[in-house]
Amino acid sequence: MQEESKQTDESKIKKAVEERYAAIARGEIKSCCTTSKPASNKVYNIATEGQGYNQNQLAEIPEGANLGLGCGDPTAEADLQPGQTVLDLGSGAGVDCFLAARHVGQAGRVIGVDMTDAMLEKARENARRGGFTNVEFRKAEIEKLPVESGTVDRIISNCVINLAPDKRPVFAEAYRVLKAGGAITVSDIVSFGPVPESIRADLNLWAGCAAGAMDKEDYLGVIRQAGFSRISVIKEMAYDYQRGPDYGFSSVTVRAVK
Ligand SMILES: C[S@@+](CC[C@H](N)C(=O)[O-])C[C@H]1O[C@@H](n2cnc3c(N)ncnc32)[C@H](O)[C@@H]1O
């Protein structure tokens, strides 16, 4: 019975997340992280305060690939080299895939995985317009990657894993597909302090990258339990978004090695 209701909760979360990002891809709403809640809740986009891209980087990728949905710049910290195979978890319109593609060159390749059809369409259209023949986009959930074991040199992900109801299968899958010595670099939202149940249960805030954000230490624990070593927090920035007197949310960029 309990297992059944957990699954219902998880499918409700997935549906809310998919609907939000499909609407963003179709241009019906602009931001992932504003809420319709009035008054005392400060309302703004997490992403625009957390992205680390510079104008030179953005000039190299197709217009429309950066929808302002990230919370860091994982490609900058991922030690990408020519010839590598890179996997982007939750690739959206493709921004980080295209940035990674410039690093790995024609001898390398980049695979973006996303579950939202409208995002995949946008990303594929961006790849065509930008002439990115070394980038492909696959439809899947990041909890079950359509990628062979031990074939990937680097994994990147930008503001996605907080949206997964259970982070354990995500990091277990990441570990499975990486080559030995391969590394994952993730920018994501984490929480600190006792986040109220009213936030944790709010589907709107799940899609808005707050409700599903794990406590930072627990998040690092899940990465460790998946088998990763040399886990380091490279960057960290606290947000005002949904902040309370003794709790809040930050973006972190974390690197870990298989
Ligand atoms: C906040 S956006 C970030 C997109 C991209 N990484 C960027 O920085 O622009 C989250 C993306 O992750 C995708 N996503 C969320 N949960 C997912 C899951 N469990 N499996 C696959 N994709 C997921 C959404 O469809 C959406 O495109």
The ligand as an SDF file (V2000), in Angstrom:
LIG
                    3D

 27 29  0  0  0  0  0  0  0  0999 V2000
   15.6300   23.0540  -15.2730 C   0  0  0  0  0  0  0  0  0  0  0  0
   15.6350   22.2620  -16.8690 S   0  0  0  0  0  0  0  0  0  0  0  0
   17.3750   22.2850  -17.2320 C   0  0  0  0  0  0  0  0  0  0  0  0
   17.6600   22.0520  -18.6910 C   0  0  0  0  0  0  0  0  0  0  0  0
   19.1340   22.1780  -19.0950 C   0  0  0  0  0  0  0  0  0  0  0  0
   19.9770   21.3090  -18.3220 N   0  0  0  0  0  0  0  0  0  0  0  0
   19.5900   23.6090  -18.9930 C   0  0  0  0  0  0  0  0  0  0  0  0
   20.4580   23.9030  -18.1670 O   0  0  0  0  0  0  0  0  0  0  0  0
   19.0640   24.4260  -19.7400 O   0  0  0  0  0  0  0  0  0  0  0  0
   15.3070   20.5630  -16.4830 C   0  0  0  0  0  0  0  0  0  0  0  0
   15.2590   19.6290  -17.6660 C   0  0  0  0  0  0  0  0  0  0  0  0
   15.3510   18.3060  -17.1710 O   0  0  0  0  0  0  0  0  0  0  0  0
   14.3630   17.4830  -17.7460 C   0  0  0  0  0  0  0  0  0  0  0  0
   14.0350   16.4600  -16.7390 N   0  0  0  0  0  0  0  0  0  0  0  0
   13.5550   16.6580  -15.4990 C   0  0  0  0  0  0  0  0  0  0  0  0
   13.4440   15.4970  -14.8280 N   0  0  0  0  0  0  0  0  0  0  0  0
   13.8890   14.5290  -15.6780 C   0  0  0  0  0  0  0  0  0  0  0  0
   14.0190   13.1100  -15.5730 C   0  0  0  0  0  0  0  0  0  0  0  0
   13.6930   12.4710  -14.4590 N   0  0  0  0  0  0  0  0  0  0  0  0
   14.4980   12.4400  -16.6440 N   0  0  0  0  0  0  0  0  0  0  0  0
   14.8260   13.0940  -17.7890 C   0  0  0  0  0  0  0  0  0  0  0  0
   14.7180   14.4400  -17.9430 N   0  0  0  0  0  0  0  0  0  0  0  0
   14.2640   15.1420  -16.9000 C   0  0  0  0  0  0  0  0  0  0  0  0
   13.2300   18.4280  -18.0940 C   0  0  0  0  0  0  0  0  0  0  0  0
   12.4510   17.9200  -19.1470 O   0  0  0  0  0  0  0  0  0  0  0  0
   13.9730   19.6980  -18.4760 C   0  0  0  0  0  0  0  0  0  0  0  0
   14.2830   19.7330  -19.8450 O   0  0  0  0  0  0  0  0  0  0  0  0
  1  2  1  0
  2  3  1  0
  2 10  1  0
  3  4  1  0
  4  5  1  0
  5  6  1  0
  5  7  1  0
  7  8  2  0
  7  9  1  0
 10 11  1  0
 11 12  1  0
 11 26  1  0
 12 13  1  0
 13 14  1  0
 13 24  1  0
 14 15  1  0
 14 23  1  0
 15 16  2  0
 16 17  1  0
 17 18  1  0
 17 23  2  0
 18 19  1  0
 18 20  2  0
 20 21  1  0
 21 22  2  0
 22 23  1  0
 24 25  1  0
 24 26  1  0
 26 27  1  0
M  CHG  2   2   1   9  -1
M  END
$$$$
